[in-house]
Amino acid sequence: MVETTTSKPTAEEIDDLRKSIKRLNSVAGQMKMDLHDLAEGLPTDYENLLDTAQKTYDIFRQLDTLKKQLKTWEEL
């Protein structure tokens, strides 16, 4: 994962952060679809609902953090 910093990042660091966001965005989209599929199938596999929802939340939270970091870096 890309380290957050308050100093001006290099172009390479910004590019690496963009790549991380792109990869994580792909994972987040898949998690969202998995959660949707699980919800559509309820009550089947309801035991997996909380775990899948938590994982999906964590991915989107991490994605949000990285996007905010990118915005901050681009404004430096």
C-alpha positions in Angstrom: 0.0 0.0 0.0 1.1 3.6 -0.6 2.5 5.4 2.4 0.7 8.7 3.3 3.0 11.7 3.6 2.7 15.4 4.1 5.8 16.3 1.9 5.3 16.8 -1.8 5.2 13.4 -3.5 7.1 12.5 -6.6 5.3 11.9 -9.9 6.1 8.2 -9.5 4.5 8.1 -6.0 1.3 9.7 -7.4 1.3 7.2 -10.3 1.8 4.3 -7.8 -1.2 5.7 -5.8 -3.3 5.9 -8.9 -2.5 2.3 -9.7 -3.3 1.2 -6.2 -6.7 3.0 -6.4 -7.4 1.3 -9.8 -6.6 -2.2 -8.4 -8.6 -1.6 -5.2 -11.5 -0.2 -7.2 -11.6 -3.4 -9.1 -11.7 -5.4 -5.9 -14.3 -3.1 -4.5 -16.6 -3.6 -7.5 -16.3 -7.4 -7.2 -17.1 -7.2 -3.4 -20.1 -5.1 -4.1 -21.4 -7.6 -6.7 -20.7 -10.5 -4.2 -22.7 -8.7 -1.5 -25.5 -7.9 -3.9 -25.6 -11.6 -5.0 -25.7 -12.8 -1.4 -28.5 -10.3 -0.5 -30.5 -11.5 -3.5 -30.2 -15.1 -2.4 -31.4 -14.5 1.2 -32.3 -16.3 3.4 -29.8 -18.8 1.8 -26.3 -18.3 3.1 -27.4 -15.6 5.5 -24.5 -16.8 7.8 -22.1 -15.1 5.4 -23.9 -11.8 5.2 -22.1 -10.0 8.1 -18.7 -11.2 7.1 -19.2 -10.2 3.4 -20.7 -6.9 4.4 -17.8 -6.1 6.7 -15.2 -7.0 4.0 -17.0 -4.8 1.5 -17.2 -1.9 3.9 -13.5 -2.2 4.7 -12.5 -2.2 1.0 -14.6 0.9 0.3 -13.3 2.6 3.3 -9.7 1.9 2.2 -10.6 3.1 -1.3 -12.0 6.3 0.1 -8.9 6.9 2.1 -6.6 6.4 -0.9 -8.8 8.7 -3.1 -8.6 11.5 -0.4 -4.8 11.0 -0.2 -4.5 11.3 -4.0 -6.5 14.5 -4.0 -4.3 15.9 -1.2 -1.2 15.0 -3.1 -2.4 16.5 -6.3 -3.1 19.8 -4.5 0.5 20.0 -3.2 
